[in-house]
Amino acid sequence: MDDKEFKETLEVHTQSIQGLMDNQVLLAAQVQVLQAALATVLLHHGDRPALLRTFKGYMKISKESTPQLAKYMDSLEGGMLALLGQGTEPT
C-alpha cells in the first residue's frame, strides 16, 4: 500500500468513526427525550404499584435475554424504580 492509498483509507476510516460517534450522540439524545416523556406519563399514572410490578417483571426478562447488557441496565433500572416509587408502595 502506497502513501496515497494509506491516506485515502485513513480518511475513509476517520469518516466512518465520526459517523458512528454522531449516531451515538443522536441515540443518546433520543433516549433522553424518551425518558422525559416516560417520566411525565409515569408521574401521572394512577396505579404506580401495578406499573412497578410489571416493570420489574419486564426488566427480569430483559436481563435474562441479554445478559451481556444486564450490568449496563442496572443503573438505568434503579432510576426507573425510583421514578415508579419503589420503597413507597403500600404494604
ROLUMGU-388857 format. One record per residue: residue in one letter; x, y, z negated of N, C-alpha, C, O in turn. Coordinates in steps of 0.1 Angstrom, whole numbers, padded with zeros to 4 digits, always signed. Layout:
N
AXYZXYZXYZXYZ...
//
This chain:
91
M+0009-0012+0000+0000+0000+0000+0009+0012+0000+0018+0014-0008D+0007+0021+0010+0015+0033+0010+0009+0044+0001-0002+0042-0005D+0016+0055+0000+0012+0066-0009-0001+0072-0006-0009+0075-0015K-0004+0073+0008-0017+0079+0012-0029+0070+0008-0039+0074+0002E-0027+0057+0010-0038+0047+0006-0040+0047-0009-0051+0046-0014F-0028+0047-0016-0029+0048-0031-0037+0060-0035-0046+0058-0044K-0034+0071-0030-0042+0084-0034-0056+0083-0030-0065+0087-0038E-0060+0077-0019-0074+0076-0015-0081+0066-0024-0092+0068-0028T-0074+0055-0027-0080+0045-0037-0082+0051-0050-0092+0049-0057L-0072+0059-0055-0073+0066-0068-0085+0075-0068-0092+0076-0078E-0087+0083-0057-0098+0092-0056-0111+0085-0057-0120+0090-0063V-0112+0074-0050-0125+0067-0050-0128+0062-0064-0139+0063-0069H-0118+0056-0071-0120+0051-0084-0123+0063-0094-0131+0061-0103T-0116+0074-0092-0119+0086-0100-0134+0090-0099-0140+0094-0109Q-0138+0091-0086-0152+0095-0084-0162+0085-0090-0172+0088-0095S-0159+0072-0089-0167+0061-0095-0168+0063-0110-0179+0062-0115I-0157+0065-0116-0157+0067-0131-0165+0079-0135-0172+0079-0144Q-0163+0090-0127-0171+0102-0130-0186+0100-0129-0194+0105-0137G-0189+0092-0118-0204+0089-0116-0209+0081-0128-0220+0083-0133L-0201+0071-0133-0205+0063-0144-0207+0072-0157-0216+0070-0165M-0198+0081-0159-0198+0090-0170-0211+0099-0169-0218+0101-0179D-0214+0104-0158-0226+0112-0156-0238+0104-0159-0247+0109-0165N-0239+0092-0154-0250+0083-0156-0252+0080-0171-0263+0080-0176Q-0241+0078-0178-0241+0076-0193-0247+0088-0200-0256+0086-0209V-0243+0100-0196-0249+0112-0202-0264+0113-0199-0272+0117-0208L-0268+0111-0187-0282+0111-0183-0290+0101-0191-0301+0104-0196L-0285+0089-0193-0292+0079-0200-0293+0083-0215-0304+0081-0221A-0283+0089-0221-0283+0093-0234-0294+0104-0236-0301+0104-0246A-0295+0113-0226-0305+0124-0227-0319+0118-0226-0328+0122-0233Q-0321+0108-0217-0334+0102-0216-0338+0095-0229-0349+0096-0234V-0328+0088-0236-0331+0082-0248-0335+0092-0259-0344+0090-0267Q-0328+0103-0259-0331+0113-0269-0346+0119-0267-0353+0121-0277V-0349+0121-0255-0363+0126-0252-0373+0116-0256-0383+0119-0262L-0370+0103-0252-0380+0092-0256-0381+0091-0271-0392+0088-0276Q-0370+0092-0278-0370+0091-0293-0379+0103-0299-0386+0101-0308A-0377+0115-0293-0385+0126-0298-0400+0124-0296-0408+0127-0304A-0403+0119-0284-0417+0116-0281-0423+0105-0290-0434+0106-0295L-0415+0095-0292-0419+0084-0300-0421+0088-0315-0431+0085-0321A-0412+0096-0319-0413+0101-0333-0426+0110-0335-0433+0109-0345T-0429+0118-0325-0441+0126-0325-0454+0117-0326-0463+0120-0334V-0454+0106-0318-0466+0097-0319-0466+0090-0332-0477+0089-0338L-0455+0085-0336-0455+0077-0349-0459+0085-0361-0465+0080-0370L-0454+0097-0361-0458+0106-0373-0472+0109-0374-0477+0113-0385H-0480+0107-0363-0494+0110-0364-0503+0097-0363-0515+0098-0362H-0496+0086-0364-0504+0073-0363-0510+0070-0376-0504+0072-0387G-0522+0065-0376-0530+0063-0389-0526+0050-0396-0528+0049-0408D-0520+0040-0390-0517+0028-0397-0502+0025-0395-0498+0015-0388R-0494+0032-0402-0479+0030-0401-0474+0017-0407-0465+0011-0402P-0481+0012-0418-0476-0001-0423-0478-0012-0412-0469-0021-0411A-0488-0012-0404-0490-0022-0394-0479-0020-0383-0474-0029-0378L-0477-0007-0380-0466-0005-0370-0453-0009-0375-0445-0015-0367L-0450-0007-0388-0437-0011-0394-0436-0027-0393-0425-0031-0389R-0446-0034-0396-0445-0049-0395-0443-0053-0380-0435-0062-0378T-0450-0047-0371-0449-0051-0357-0435-0047-0352-0429-0055-0345F-0430-0035-0356-0417-0031-0351-0406-0041-0356-0397-0045-0349K-0407-0045-0369-0397-0054-0375-0397-0067-0367-0387-0073-0364G-0409-0072-0363-0410-0084-0355-0404-0083-0341-0396-0092-0337Y-0406-0072-0335-0400-0069-0322-0385-0068-0323-0378-0073-0314M-0380-0061-0333-0366-0060-0335-0359-0073-0337-0349-0076-0332K-0366-0082-0345-0360-0095-0347-0359-0103-0334-0349-0109-0331I-0369-0102-0326-0369-0109-0313-0358-0103-0304-0351-0110-0297S-0357-0090-0304-0347-0083-0295-0333-0087-0299-0325-0089-0291K-0331-0087-0312-0317-0091-0317-0314-0105-0314-0303-0109-0310E-0324-0114-0315-0321-0128-0312-0319-0130-0297-0311-0139-0293S-0326-0123-0289-0325-0125-0274-0312-0118-0269-0308-0121-0258T-0307-0108-0276-0295-0101-0271-0285-0099-0283-0283-0088-0287P-0280-0110-0287-0271-0110-0299-0259-0101-0297-0253-0095-0307Q-0254-0099-0285-0242-0091-0282-0245-0076-0284-0236-0068-0286L-0258-0073-0285-0262-0059-0287-0267-0056-0301-0269-0045-0305A-0269-0067-0309-0275-0066-0322-0268-0056-0331-0275-0048-0338K-0255-0056-0331-0248-0047-0341-0250-0033-0337-0250-0024-0345Y-0252-0030-0324-0254-0016-0319-0269-0012-0323-0271+0000-0324M-0278-0021-0324-0292-0018-0326-0294-0015-0341-0304-0008-0345D-0285-0020-0350-0288-0019-0364-0290-0004-0369-0299-0002-0376S-0281+0005-0365-0283+0019-0370-0295+0025-0364-0302+0033-0370L-0298+0022-0351-0309+0028-0345-0322+0022-0351-0332+0029-0353E-0322+0009-0355-0333+0003-0361-0335+0010-0375-0346+0012-0379G-0324+0013-0382-0326+0019-0395-0333+0033-0394-0341+0036-0403G-0329+0040-0384-0336+0053-0382-0351+0051-0379-0359+0059-0384M-0354+0041-0371-0368+0039-0368-0376+0034-0380-0387+0038-0383L-0369+0026-0388-0376+0021-0400-0379+0032-0410-0389+0033-0416A-0369+0041-0411-0372+0053-0419-0383+0061-0414-0392+0066-0422L-0384+0063-0401-0394+0071-0395-0408+0064-0397-0418+0071-0398L-0408+0051-0396-0420+0044-0398-0424+0043-0413-0435+0038-0416G-0416+0047-0422-0419+0048-0436-0415+0036-0444-0421+0033-0454Q-0405+0028-0440-0401+0017-0448-0397+0021-0462-0390+0031-0463G-0402+0014-0471-0399+0018-0485-0410+0026-0491-0411+0029-0503T-0420+0030-0482-0431+0038-0487-0444+0031-0485-0455+0036-0489E-0443+0019-0480-0456+0012-0477-0462+0007-0490-0455+0005-0500P-0476+0006-0490-0482+0002-0503-0479-0012-0506-0477-0020-0498T-0479-0015-0519-0476-0029-0524-0489-0037-0525-0488-0048-0529
//
